[in-house]
Amino acid sequence: MSIVVIGGDYLGGIEKNLYSVGVTELIHISGRKALDRNKINLPKATAFVLVLTDYVNHCTAKSVKCVAKSRSVPLVYAKRSWSAVEEKLREGKYIAVKN
């Protein structure tokens, strides 16, 4: 599964945890600078776009929303913590629920 992460200067443990739940390719765009919205390029095999809401420029968030919508790629919005990201991914059924 290939994903694009928008927001956050450094992903830390989130990146490692995403790989452990089945992500094979991860593209990260910090989203803090206005020029970052020009870098948004979604590969054809993108399963979803993860937007870290507390570390992204508003214009960049709006831009990624338009790009994802035009390509019918789902968006997942979460705070920059693994527990918040994991909760949103489970709600959207992007990762399996542990029993």
Phi, psi and omega in degrees: 000132180252132179227161174240130179250125179247126177110155180083131178286325183219130184276334178059231183290341180299318180298312180299317181292324177297318177297326182288340179261009172118001177286131179256331179225131181231125176248128183243129175237124187297319175078007181277324185265152180299328181289342180297333181292341176280344182271356185289112179222115182263120175299157182298328184270017182291123180283319177196166177248128178258119179252119177273103194294330183274001179224044180219143176290139183300318180295323178294318178299318179294319180295315180294327177298316179295316181296314181295319180296320181293334180256006180057041177258127181294148177250141176235123179254130179207159172286165183275071170211145184299322181297321178291318179295314181299319179299314180294322179292324177291319178300319180275002179060036176274338175229155182288148178275129178287144176251000000 
